[in-house]
Amino acid sequence: MTVSGIQQSWSRFTLMEQLGNIGSEVGRAAKWHGKDPQRFDHAVEQALMLIDLTQRDQRWKGRLDELAIAKEVFSDAVLGGTEYGSTLEDMEHYFMPYALAARS
């Protein structure tokens, strides 16, 4: 699938669904951290790609600051939390309520 095709598919989701899907990848990254570097890296790449797609979604232009901060803090967690003291578990706790809200 092309990037524009992925972006079109992604734009069909609500904000709660998008953030919930990001949370799923963050959870995968937390699960594989220190256990399987290849799966960890893939989950991190997927989470960052989904954050980027969400930032490009024009419906959320008022939430771009929050998304940029979430991306920065997630990146810090991936790199060991030296800048903000963030952890993958913290990021999982941030994103998971969106997944639960999207289901209900």
VOKOLZA-391403 format. One line per field, with one value per atom (N, C-alpha, C): residue in one letter; atom name; x, y, z; residue number from 1. Coordinates in nm, 4 decimals. Atoms other than C-alpha are relative to their C-alpha. Example, Ala and Ser with C-alpha at 12.3 -4.5 7.8 and 13.67 -1.06 7.14 Angstrom:
BEGIN
type = (A; A; A; S; S; S) $
atom = (N; CA; C; N; CA; C) $
c1 = (0.0890; 1.2300; 0.0900; -0.0820; 1.3670; -0.0770) $
c2 = (-0.1190; -0.4500; 0.1200; -0.1190; -0.1060; 0.1090) $
c3 = (0.0000; 0.7800; 0.0000; -0.0060; 0.7140; 0.0730) $
seq = (1; 1; 1; 2; 2; 2) $
***
This chain:
BEGIN
type = (M; M; M; T; T; T; V; V; V; S; S; S; G; G; G; I; I; I; Q; Q; Q; Q; Q; Q; S; S; S; W; W; W; S; S; S; R; R; R; F; F; F; T; T; T; L; L; L; M; M; M; E; E; E; Q; Q; Q; L; L; L; G; G; G; N; N; N; I; I; I; G; G; G; S; S; S; E; E; E; V; V; V; G; G; G; R; R; R; A; A; A; A; A; A; K; K; K; W; W; W; H; H; H; G; G; G; K; K; K; D; D; D; P; P; P; Q; Q; Q; R; R; R; F; F; F; D; D; D; H; H; H; A; A; A; V; V; V; E; E; E; Q; Q; Q; A; A; A; L; L; L; M; M; M; L; L; L; I; I; I; D; D; D; L; L; L; T; T; T; Q; Q; Q; R; R; R; D; D; D; Q; Q; Q; R; R; R; W; W; W; K; K; K; G; G; G; R; R; R; L; L; L; D; D; D; E; E; E; L; L; L; A; A; A; I; I; I; A; A; A; K; K; K; E; E; E; V; V; V; F; F; F; S; S; S; D; D; D; A; A; A; V; V; V; L; L; L; G; G; G; G; G; G; T; T; T; E; E; E; Y; Y; Y; G; G; G; S; S; S; T; T; T; L; L; L; E; E; E; D; D; D; M; M; M; E; E; E; H; H; H; Y; Y; Y; F; F; F; M; M; M; P; P; P; Y; Y; Y; A; A; A; L; L; L; A; A; A; A; A; A; R; R; R; S; S; S) $
atom = (N; CA; C; N; CA; C; N; CA; C; N; CA; C; N; CA; C; N; CA; C; N; CA; C; N; CA; C; N; CA; C; N; CA; C; N; CA; C; N; CA; C; N; CA; C; N; CA; C; N; CA; C; N; CA; C; N; CA; C; N; CA; C; N; CA; C; N; CA; C; N; CA; C; N; CA; C; N; CA; C; N; CA; C; N; CA; C; N; CA; C; N; CA; C; N; CA; C; N; CA; C; N; CA; C; N; CA; C; N; CA; C; N; CA; C; N; CA; C; N; CA; C; N; CA; C; N; CA; C; N; CA; C; N; CA; C; N; CA; C; N; CA; C; N; CA; C; N; CA; C; N; CA; C; N; CA; C; N; CA; C; N; CA; C; N; CA; C; N; CA; C; N; CA; C; N; CA; C; N; CA; C; N; CA; C; N; CA; C; N; CA; C; N; CA; C; N; CA; C; N; CA; C; N; CA; C; N; CA; C; N; CA; C; N; CA; C; N; CA; C; N; CA; C; N; CA; C; N; CA; C; N; CA; C; N; CA; C; N; CA; C; N; CA; C; N; CA; C; N; CA; C; N; CA; C; N; CA; C; N; CA; C; N; CA; C; N; CA; C; N; CA; C; N; CA; C; N; CA; C; N; CA; C; N; CA; C; N; CA; C; N; CA; C; N; CA; C; N; CA; C; N; CA; C; N; CA; C; N; CA; C; N; CA; C; N; CA; C; N; CA; C; N; CA; C; N; CA; C; N; CA; C; N; CA; C; N; CA; C; N; CA; C; N; CA; C; N; CA; C; N; CA; C; N; CA; C; N; CA; C; N; CA; C) $
c1 = (0.0838; 0.0000; 0.0893; -0.0774; 0.1273; -0.0223; 0.0139; 0.1768; -0.1344; 0.1289; -0.1274; -0.1147; 0.1026; -0.3290; -0.0110; -0.0004; -0.2249; -0.0637; 0.0536; -0.3074; -0.1513; 0.1443; -0.6543; -0.0685; 0.0570; -0.7242; 0.0016; -0.0155; -0.5978; -0.1020; 0.0920; -0.8229; -0.1440; 0.1347; -1.1286; -0.0250; 0.0124; -1.0578; -0.0299; 0.0189; -1.1774; 0.1319; -0.1211; -0.9176; 0.0238; -0.0146; -0.9855; 0.0565; -0.0499; -0.9266; 0.1457; -0.1391; -0.6072; 0.0922; -0.0847; -0.4666; 0.0024; 0.0030; -0.5771; 0.0923; -0.0911; -0.3899; 0.1454; -0.1353; -0.0828; 0.0346; -0.0203; -0.1224; 0.0311; -0.0292; -0.1241; 0.1456; -0.1399; 0.2130; 0.0939; -0.0795; 0.3483; 0.0044; 0.0053; 0.2331; 0.0879; -0.0878; 0.4105; 0.1468; -0.1383; 0.7267; 0.0385; -0.0279; 0.7029; 0.0169; -0.0062; 0.6442; 0.1339; -0.1204; 0.9490; 0.1284; -0.1191; 1.1849; 0.0884; -0.0952; 1.4919; -0.0146; 0.0228; 1.3582; 0.0283; -0.0146; 1.3521; 0.0224; -0.0306; 1.5309; -0.0706; 0.0644; 1.3830; -0.1484; 0.1420; 1.0228; -0.0179; 0.0032; 1.0911; 0.0142; -0.0228; 1.2307; -0.1195; 0.1157; 0.9380; -0.1181; 0.1105; 0.6830; 0.0246; -0.0340; 0.8654; -0.0218; 0.0182; 0.8732; -0.1480; 0.1441; 0.5034; -0.0665; 0.0602; 0.4103; 0.0330; -0.0401; 0.6087; -0.0688; 0.0691; 0.4569; -0.1469; 0.1408; 0.1042; -0.0170; 0.0051; 0.1765; 0.0128; -0.0174; 0.3002; -0.1278; 0.1247; -0.0158; -0.1095; 0.1001; -0.2307; 0.0282; -0.0349; -0.0413; -0.0371; 0.0345; -0.1102; -0.1505; 0.1460; -0.4838; -0.0541; 0.0447; -0.6350; -0.1131; 0.1090; -0.9268; 0.0516; -0.0531; -0.6966; 0.0957; -0.0982; -0.5111; 0.0069; -0.0036; -0.6045; 0.0715; -0.0644; -0.4345; 0.1462; -0.1349; -0.0997; 0.1054; -0.0982; 0.0872; 0.0044; 0.0063; -0.0321; 0.0625; -0.0591; 0.0621; 0.1520; -0.1451; 0.4066; 0.0668; -0.0558; 0.4658; -0.0005; 0.0086; 0.3457; 0.1092; -0.1047; 0.5845; 0.1376; -0.1293; 0.8748; 0.0228; -0.0130; 0.8070; 0.0134; -0.0145; 0.7618; 0.1419; -0.1372; 1.0920; 0.0997; -0.0868; 1.2562; -0.0051; 0.0145; 1.1169; 0.0754; -0.0690; 1.2519; 0.1513; -0.1441; 1.5959; 0.0482; -0.0420; 1.5996; -0.0527; 0.0622; 1.4088; 0.0938; -0.0990; 1.7139; -0.0432; 0.0411; 1.5486; -0.1170; 0.1215; 1.2073; -0.0278; 0.0255; 1.2352; -0.1182; 0.1166; 0.9653; 0.0353; -0.0167; 0.9156; -0.1046; 0.0981; 0.7387; -0.1302; 0.1198; 0.4991; -0.0818; 0.0702; 0.4149; -0.0756; 0.0630; 0.3417; -0.1175; 0.1090; 0.1291; -0.1215; 0.1079; -0.0748; -0.0638; 0.0536; -0.1151; -0.0943; 0.0763; -0.2434; -0.1135; 0.0977; -0.4428; -0.1432; 0.1395; -0.7481; -0.0699; 0.0606; -0.8017; -0.0498; 0.0415; -0.8166; -0.1277; 0.1198; -1.0718; -0.1197; 0.1084; -1.2774; -0.0486; 0.0379; -1.2727; -0.0861; 0.0764; -1.4139; -0.1424; 0.1325; -1.7101; -0.0900) $
c2 = (-0.1168; 0.0000; 0.1245; -0.1233; 0.3490; 0.0835; -0.0888; 0.6207; 0.0711; -0.0690; 0.8083; -0.0967; 0.1005; 0.4850; -0.0263; 0.0190; 0.4317; 0.1212; -0.1225; 0.7934; 0.0064; 0.0015; 0.7569; -0.0972; 0.0977; 0.4434; 0.0526; -0.0514; 0.6081; 0.1098; -0.1121; 0.9103; -0.0464; 0.0531; 0.6838; -0.0216; 0.0227; 0.6357; 0.1299; -0.1146; 0.8673; 0.0277; -0.0318; 1.0401; -0.1043; 0.1023; 0.7913; -0.1293; 0.1217; 0.5016; 0.0149; -0.0227; 0.6548; -0.0073; 0.0005; 0.7172; -0.1376; 0.1365; 0.3714; -0.0922; 0.0805; 0.2135; 0.0354; -0.0407; 0.4164; -0.0673; 0.0635; 0.2869; -0.1475; 0.1419; -0.0701; -0.0210; 0.0110; -0.0162; 0.0370; -0.0359; 0.1564; -0.1185; 0.1181; -0.1467; -0.1123; 0.1011; -0.3789; 0.0352; -0.0429; -0.1730; -0.0302; 0.0277; -0.2012; -0.1497; 0.1458; -0.5760; -0.0564; 0.0566; -0.6384; 0.0690; -0.0722; -0.3877; -0.0921; 0.0833; -0.5758; -0.1491; 0.1423; -0.9062; -0.0371; 0.0288; -0.8898; 0.1325; -0.1303; -0.5921; 0.0240; -0.0162; -0.6538; 0.0347; -0.0292; -0.6613; 0.1343; -0.1290; -0.3665; 0.1129; -0.1039; -0.1576; 0.0150; -0.0052; -0.2498; 0.0706; -0.0636; -0.1479; 0.1497; -0.1421; 0.1819; 0.0712; -0.0601; 0.2544; 0.0150; -0.0044; 0.1707; 0.1100; -0.1029; 0.3924; 0.1396; -0.1309; 0.6858; 0.0306; -0.0203; 0.6363; 0.0369; -0.0288; 0.6342; 0.1376; -0.1365; 0.9475; 0.1013; -0.0901; 1.1151; 0.0088; 0.0008; 1.0095; 0.0774; -0.0726; 1.1449; 0.1496; -0.1417; 1.4745; 0.0591; -0.0478; 1.5002; 0.0077; 0.0017; 1.4447; 0.1388; -0.1388; 1.7900; 0.0166; -0.0106; 1.7105; 0.0327; -0.0176; 1.7309; 0.1176; -0.1078; 2.0508; 0.0759; -0.0650; 2.1905; -0.0818; 0.0883; 1.8947; -0.0280; 0.0289; 1.9106; 0.0190; -0.0207; 2.0488; -0.1214; 0.1159; 1.7617; -0.1231; 0.1137; 1.5062; 0.0131; -0.0216; 1.6617; -0.0301; 0.0286; 1.6440; -0.1501; 0.1452; 1.2821; -0.0713; 0.0612; 1.1948; 0.0223; -0.0312; 1.3683; -0.0819; 0.0744; 1.1994; -0.1493; 0.1402; 0.8593; -0.0258; 0.0152; 0.9076; 0.0005; -0.0021; 0.9967; -0.1339; 0.1292; 0.6776; -0.1090; 0.0997; 0.4712; 0.0099; -0.0226; 0.6251; -0.0066; 0.0193; 0.5569; 0.0999; -0.0940; 0.8491; 0.1004; -0.0887; 1.0660; 0.1468; -0.1404; 1.3951; 0.0315; -0.0265; 1.3689; -0.1048; 0.1063; 1.0565; -0.0867; 0.0755; 0.8960; -0.1470; 0.1436; 0.5228; -0.0461; 0.0571; 0.3050; -0.0319; 0.0283; 0.2045; 0.1276; -0.1289; 0.5734; 0.0316; -0.0302; 0.6120; -0.0934; 0.0961; 0.2994; 0.0481; -0.0516; 0.4476; 0.1244; -0.1191; 0.7694; -0.0389; 0.0328; 0.6026; -0.0998; 0.1077; 0.3041; 0.0460; -0.0433; 0.4980; 0.0358; -0.0304; 0.6093; -0.1288; 0.1272; 0.2474; -0.0481; 0.0411; 0.1715; 0.0870; -0.0918; 0.4789; -0.0297; 0.0293; 0.3834; -0.1262; 0.1252; 0.0397; 0.0189; -0.0161; 0.1763; 0.0918) $
c3 = (0.0000; 0.0000; 0.0000; 0.0072; -0.0797; 0.1259; -0.1151; 0.1803; -0.0042; 0.0075; 0.0509; 0.0272; -0.0298; 0.0687; 0.1484; -0.1454; 0.4296; 0.0671; -0.0578; 0.5061; -0.0178; 0.0227; 0.3495; 0.0946; -0.0929; 0.5516; 0.1417; -0.1350; 0.8677; 0.0273; -0.0192; 0.8136; 0.0203; -0.0264; 0.8414; 0.1486; -0.1432; 1.2122; 0.0740; -0.0892; 1.4866; 0.0722; -0.0763; 1.7008; 0.1085; -0.1041; 1.9803; -0.0590; 0.0648; 1.7398; -0.0415; 0.0393; 1.6052; 0.1208; -0.1194; 1.9517; 0.0655; -0.0523; 2.0630; -0.0767; 0.0816; 1.7734; 0.0268; -0.0390; 1.8595; 0.1328; -0.1302; 2.2145; -0.0108; 0.0202; 2.0875; -0.0396; 0.0408; 1.9203; 0.1150; -0.1175; 2.2310; 0.0965; -0.0858; 2.4304; -0.0524; 0.0598; 2.1869; 0.0240; -0.0254; 2.2218; 0.1449; -0.1414; 2.6012; 0.0231; -0.0166; 2.5748; -0.0470; 0.0603; 2.3544; 0.0431; -0.0445; 2.5167; 0.0843; -0.0715; 2.6333; -0.0258; 0.0270; 2.4957; -0.1453; 0.1427; 2.1160; -0.0732; 0.0605; 1.9571; -0.1339; 0.1306; 1.6117; 0.0157; -0.0225; 1.7358; 0.0697; -0.0676; 1.9651; -0.1008; 0.1007; 1.6787; -0.0933; 0.0899; 1.4547; 0.0674; -0.0719; 1.7198; 0.0165; -0.0130; 1.7781; -0.1335; 0.1327; 1.4039; -0.0328; 0.0278; 1.3726; 0.0820; -0.0854; 1.6679; -0.0524; 0.0518; 1.5270; -0.1325; 0.1273; 1.1811; 0.0251; -0.0282; 1.3284; 0.0634; -0.0547; 1.5309; -0.1134; 0.1144; 1.2105; -0.0829; 0.0773; 1.0254; 0.0727; -0.0788; 1.3070; -0.0053; 0.0088; 1.2981; -0.1363; 0.1356; 0.9237; -0.0229; 0.0157; 0.9718; 0.0339; -0.0153; 0.9208; 0.1007; -0.0976; 1.1515; 0.1392; -0.1354; 1.4530; 0.0112; 0.0004; 1.3722; 0.1324; -0.1301; 1.7147; 0.1059; -0.0971; 1.8863; -0.0360; 0.0474; 1.7073; 0.1077; -0.1073; 2.0079; 0.0919; -0.0886; 2.2258; -0.0656; 0.0721; 1.9593; -0.0107; 0.0094; 1.9169; 0.1344; -0.1329; 2.2921; 0.0258; -0.0203; 2.3042; -0.0785; 0.0823; 2.0219; 0.0625; -0.0607; 2.1937; 0.1278; -0.1250; 2.5285; -0.0287; 0.0393; 2.3598; -0.0497; 0.0506; 2.1778; 0.1147; -0.1183; 2.5092; 0.0723; -0.0681; 2.6644; -0.0749; 0.0827; 2.3743; 0.0196; -0.0143; 2.4240; 0.1448; -0.1381; 2.7976; 0.1004; -0.0919; 2.9447; 0.0639; -0.0615; 3.0066; 0.0015; 0.0085; 2.9047; 0.0943; -0.0775; 3.0746; 0.1075; -0.0957; 3.2846; -0.0384; 0.0464; 3.0727; -0.0199; 0.0227; 3.0423; -0.1007; 0.0928; 2.7909; 0.0731; -0.0790; 3.0672; 0.0208; -0.0122; 3.1247; -0.1282; 0.1285; 2.7560; -0.0277; 0.0139; 2.7562; 0.0819; -0.0856; 3.0438; -0.0613; 0.0670; 2.8431; -0.1141; 0.1200; 2.5253; 0.0216; -0.0129; 2.6545; 0.0288; -0.0188; 2.7800; -0.1316; 0.1289; 2.4209; -0.0690; 0.0572; 2.3090; 0.0674; -0.0731; 2.5793; -0.0383; 0.0387; 2.4876; -0.1413; 0.1388; 2.1188; -0.0082; -0.0003; 2.2029; 0.0492; -0.0581; 2.3958; -0.0791) $
seq = (1; 1; 1; 2; 2; 2; 3; 3; 3; 4; 4; 4; 5; 5; 5; 6; 6; 6; 7; 7; 7; 8; 8; 8; 9; 9; 9; 10; 10; 10; 11; 11; 11; 12; 12; 12; 13; 13; 13; 14; 14; 14; 15; 15; 15; 16; 16; 16; 17; 17; 17; 18; 18; 18; 19; 19; 19; 20; 20; 20; 21; 21; 21; 22; 22; 22; 23; 23; 23; 24; 24; 24; 25; 25; 25; 26; 26; 26; 27; 27; 27; 28; 28; 28; 29; 29; 29; 30; 30; 30; 31; 31; 31; 32; 32; 32; 33; 33; 33; 34; 34; 34; 35; 35; 35; 36; 36; 36; 37; 37; 37; 38; 38; 38; 39; 39; 39; 40; 40; 40; 41; 41; 41; 42; 42; 42; 43; 43; 43; 44; 44; 44; 45; 45; 45; 46; 46; 46; 47; 47; 47; 48; 48; 48; 49; 49; 49; 50; 50; 50; 51; 51; 51; 52; 52; 52; 53; 53; 53; 54; 54; 54; 55; 55; 55; 56; 56; 56; 57; 57; 57; 58; 58; 58; 59; 59; 59; 60; 60; 60; 61; 61; 61; 62; 62; 62; 63; 63; 63; 64; 64; 64; 65; 65; 65; 66; 66; 66; 67; 67; 67; 68; 68; 68; 69; 69; 69; 70; 70; 70; 71; 71; 71; 72; 72; 72; 73; 73; 73; 74; 74; 74; 75; 75; 75; 76; 76; 76; 77; 77; 77; 78; 78; 78; 79; 79; 79; 80; 80; 80; 81; 81; 81; 82; 82; 82; 83; 83; 83; 84; 84; 84; 85; 85; 85; 86; 86; 86; 87; 87; 87; 88; 88; 88; 89; 89; 89; 90; 90; 90; 91; 91; 91; 92; 92; 92; 93; 93; 93; 94; 94; 94; 95; 95; 95; 96; 96; 96; 97; 97; 97; 98; 98; 98; 99; 99; 99; 100; 100; 100; 101; 101; 101; 102; 102; 102; 103; 103; 103; 104; 104; 104) $
***
